[in-house]
């Protein structure tokens, strides 16, 4: 009589993970006093955020945030039961959903956070591990008087920032230049300065026309005089030919792409020579999986890849991992304009507040995934759906 066969069970941690659930919640933080964003003609009295959680059958949870996930409901079955580490497969499904419905890229961010947690590695290392840090530039959001803008620049210097972005959109670009001149006079060459012209897109109720090429060219020459590092969104987002012609006629760097919707549009911006700096946001287009393609393409063409990061702190952290892990940006956007846009407002979803170190760098944690956690009490207090 033969001996009974010995059956060895694989430990649970060695089994392939399966996605067991996708949970989406919506949150609203009241803003009092309101935030008067330079790109919005209406004061903002609330700040909305969407949180995506992807759970596995072995107890891991990945988190992401960014766009509102409009159109995702009813597509959960395309992911539940799948291996969470099949990131390219999930990217293709999300790309299809984006075409038919809406932008659901926060799910891609949550999947990368989940992958890091499953594999025990920070996302920046999974992406290539080029660095665990990236220099930050203080990205102001409001329109202040020239003297007030100079005071803000001084405060950024005191905090350790090495660069600052100033917003235009005062109605007359000459008034914008006066604010910029005041900052340059105050800080000299101690801060690298960038300018966001806010011409690439508008809020739904803002019907003002964007600049024409000759308007942008006039402003660009003023920015050259003031030694500005880059000129952001100087023309409508679809005017690639205008951006290319502007880039050919001035020495200042041309930056664009913060609200571009499709990856092929970034390909065209890069390969047609329309920009020096490309600025997609992983929380709004392509996720990390899609934008790592853009980062590599940009580097191969000598173009700087440095994401837009104005969703919230969790979205900014995802872009920081992407930029540090695979890119080599001179600066990454750090939305910060206290008291109007404070760390508490930007990072309200999270237990942690993302800060810079004494060198002005965002230093990424070595913990698995994004290395940050949600604040359950704050989420419960702000939940609207």
N, C-alpha and C positions, 0 to 999 in steps of 0.2 A: 504494500500500500504506500503510495507516494505521500510525502509530507505536504501539508497545505501550503499554498503559495503565500509568501509574505507580501503584503501590500503596504507600500510606504506612501503616506500622505504628504504632499508638498505643504510646507508651512504657509499660512495665510499670506504672509508678507511676500512670498515668492510667486504667488498666483498673479496672473495678469489682472490689472485693475480694470474695472468697468465703471463708466459713468452711471450713477444711480439716480441723480436728480439735478435739475437746474432750477435755481430759485432766483427770482428777480424782485427787488423792492425799490420803491421810489421815495425820496426824502426831500424835504423842503426846509431850508434854514431861513427864518425871517432876518432881514437886514435893516437894522435901525441903529444909526442913520443909514439911508440908502447908499448904494454904491453907484456913483455916476461914471459909468464906463465911457471912455472917449469914443468908442465905436457905436454907442447906443444913445439916441436922442432922448430916451425916457429913463429916468432914474430907476435903478433896480431895487425893489423892496424885498426880494426873496431870491434865494439861490437854490436851484433844484439839482439833485444828483440821483443817479440810478446805480444800484449795486447789484452785481451778478455774482452768484455763488454756484460753483460747480462741485458736486459731491461725488465721491466714489463709494463703491461697496465695501471698501476697507477703511473707511473713516477719514479720508483726506478731503479737504475743502480748499478750492482755489477761489480767489476773489478778484474782481475787476470792476472798473467803473468808467463812465464816459458818456456816450450818447444814451438816449432814452430807450433803446431797444424796440422802437416802433416796428411792428411787423413780425416780431419773433414768435409771439403767441401762436401755438399750433404747430410749431416746428421742433418742439423739444424731442419728439421721437426720433429725429434724425441724428441725435447725439446720445440719448440715453441707451445704455447697453454697449456702447462703443468703448474701445480702448482710449483713454484720455491722451495718451502719448502720440496718437496719430495726428499730429498737429497739421500736417499738410492736407490731410483728408478733411479735417474740420475747417480749415481755411477755405477750401474750395466750396464747401457747403455754404459757409457764411458769405462768400462772394456771390453765390447764386441768390441767396436771400436778399443781399444788398441790391441786386439788380431788380428783383421782382417787388420788393417791399421797402425796407429801410436799412439804415446802417446799424448793425448789431455787433460791432467790433469789440465792445467790452467783454464779450464772451471769449474772444481770442486771448485777451489779456488774462482773464481768469484761468484759462487753460494753461498758459505759460506759468502762472503762479502755482498752479496745481502740479505741473510737470516738475518744477523745481522742488516742491515739497515731496513728491514721490521719489525723486532721485537724490534728494538730500543736498541740492546745490542751489546757489543763488542764480537768478535768471541771467545776470550779466556774465556769469561763467559759462552757462549753457550756450550763450550766444557767441562765444569765442574767447571771452575772458581777456580782452585787450587791456582793460583797466577796471579798477573798482571805484573810480571817481571821475567826475567831469567838472570843469570850471563852470560856474553859474553866472549869468548876468541878471541883475535886478530888472524885472520887467514892470514898469509903472503902468497904471491903467487909467489914470484920471488926467484931466486937463487943468493945470494950475497956472497961476500968474508966473511971470519970469522969475521974480524973487522967490516965490514958493518952490518952484522947480529947482532952483539953485540950492535951497535949503534941503530938499529931498536928496539931491545928489550928494551933498555933504554927509547926510545921515547914512547913505549907502556906503560911502567910503569908510566911515567909522565902523560899520559892521563887517568890513572885510571884502566887500564886492570889488571886483576889478573892472567891471563893465556894467553899463546901464542902458536900457532902451527907453526912449522918450516918444510919446504918442503925439501925432498931429491930428487935427480934425476940428480946428477952432473956427472953421468957415473961411478964413482968409489965411493962406499959407504964410503970409508975411508976419502974422501974429505968432504962428508956430515957430518961425525962425527967431523971433525975439526971445521966446522962451529958451530955445536951444542956445542962443548966444549967451544968455545969462548963465546957463549951466557951464558952458565952456569957459567963460570968464572966471567962474568960481573955482572949478576943479582943475583947469589947465589940462595937462596930459596924464593926470593921475587916474582918470577913468577912460576906458574905451567906450565911445558913445555910438549907439545905433538909433535909427529913427524908423518908426512904423507910420507910414503915410495913411493907412486905413482906407485905401482906394480899391482894394480887391473885391469887396463884397459889402452889402448893406443889410441892416435889419429889415424885416418885412415892411415896416411902415416908413422907412427912410427912402425917399424917391430922388435924392440928390444924385446928380450925374457924377461919375468918376472923372478924374483928370484925363485929358488928352495927352498924347505924347509930348507936345511942346510945353504943356504945363509941367509935366514931370521933368522934362529936361531943364527947365528954368530952376525948379526946386533943386534938382540934382547938383547943379553948379554951385548953388548956395551951400549945399551939404559938403561938397568937396572943399570949399573954402574953410569950413569949420572942422575938417578932418574927421568926418563921420565914417565909421567902419562899414556899415551897410545901410541901404535904403530899401525898406520892406514894403511890399504891396503898393508900388507906385502907380500901377495901372489896374484896370479890371482884370480879374483872374483869368479870363479867356483870351486876353490880348497877348498871346505869346510873341507874335511878330513885333508888336510895339515894345515889349520888354527886350527882345533881342536887339532891336534898333537902338533903344536907350542904352543898353549895356555896351554896344559898340561905340557909342559917342561919349561916354564918360568913364572916369577911372574908378568911381565909387562902386562897390559891390551891389548887385541887385539881388534881392531876396524875395521869394514868393512861395505859395503853395499851402498856406495854413488851412484853407478850407476846400482844397481840391478833393474831389470825390473818388476818382478812379486812379488805379495804379498806372494805366497807360498814359494818363495825362502827365504824371511825373516823368515817365520815360520821355515824352515829347519835350517837356520843359528842359530836361537835361540834354538830350541828344540834339535838339535844335539850337542849343546855345543861348537860351532865353534868360538864364539865371546864373549867378555865381554861388548862390546859397539856396538850398531847397528845404522846406519847412513843413513836412507832413506831420500829423498828430496820430499816433497809434490808436488813440481812443476814439478817433473819428473816421479813419480810413485805413483799411488793410490790416489793422492790428499789428502786433509784433511780427507775425509770420509774413505778412505782406511787405511791411516796411523794411525788413532786413534785405529784401531784394533791392529796394530803392537805395538803401545805404550803400550797398556794394556797387550798384550802377553809378551812383554819384561819385564815389571815390575813384572809380575807373576813368571817369571823365574829368577829374580834377575839380569837382564841385563839392562844396561843403554841405554835409547833411547834419542839420541841427533842428530837432522837432519843435513845433508849436506845442505849448503845454498848458493852455488856459481852461481845462475842464475842471479838475480838482486835484487835491494832493495825491490821490491814488493813481490818477491818470498821469500826473507828472512823474511819479516814481516809476511807472512802467516805461515811459519815454527815457528816463534817466538810465535804466538798466539796458535798454536797447542801444542808446548812444555810447555808453561806456563800454559795453561788451563788444560791439562790432565797429563802432565809428571812431572818429578822431576829431570831434568838433572843438573849435576854439572856445566856445561857450554854449551852455544850454539855458533855455529860458526858465527863470525862477519867478513866477508871478508874485509880486510883493509890492504893496504901496500903502503902508499903514498911515493913518488908521482906517482908510477906506477899504483896503484889501489886506487884511491881516492874516497871519498864519492860522489863527483860530477859525476864521471864515473859510479859507482855502482848504484846510485839512480837517474840517469838522467831522468827517466820516471816521477818522482814525484815532487810535490811542496816542500815536506819536505825532509830533510836529516835525516836518522835514526842515532842516536847517543847513546852513553852510558852515564849514570849519574856518579856522583862522586864515587859511589861504584863499578863501572864497570858493571852495570846492563843495559839491555835493558828494559825500562819501557814502557809497552803497554798502549796506550790511552784508555780512558773510552768511547770514541765516538763509535757509532754503526759501525758494520762491522770491517774492519781492521783499521779504523781510519786514513787512509791516502787518499790523492787525487792525481790525475794525473796532470801534467803540460801541458796544451793544447798547449802553444807556443812551448815548446821543442818537443812535439810529432809531431806537424806540421812541424817543421824544420828538423826532422829526419825520417819522414815517407818514406818508400820505397815500400809500398804495402798495 
